[in-house]
Amino acid sequence: MQPVTLYTTPICPFCVAAKRLLTSKGVEYTDIDVMADPSRRAEMMQKAHGRHTVPQIFIGATHVGGCDELHALERAGKLDPLLAG
């Protein structure tokens, strides 16, 4: 299983939805709260090619994007293979 990292804030409904999908699939992930640690937002933006919205989701070395992209991968049947590596 690939490591999964999410950059989130606790007040973001899209962050909650992304975490809900991953949890429903039994996926463990690292949740980095950029509101609690603002210095991590610059790290997120560098890794996410300048994107500043949350969530920003990474599966292994792959930048998935946000919640919509994560759910699109799931609908297309591409999320499980990506998670498996």
PyMOL commands that set and color helices and strands:
alter all, ss='L'
color gray80, all
select helices_A, chain A and resi 13-24+39-47+67-75+79-84
alter helices_A, ss='H'
color red, helices_A
select strands_A, chain A and resi 4-8+30-33+56-59+62-65
alter strands_A, ss='S'
color yellow, strands_A
deselect
rebuild
show_as cartoon
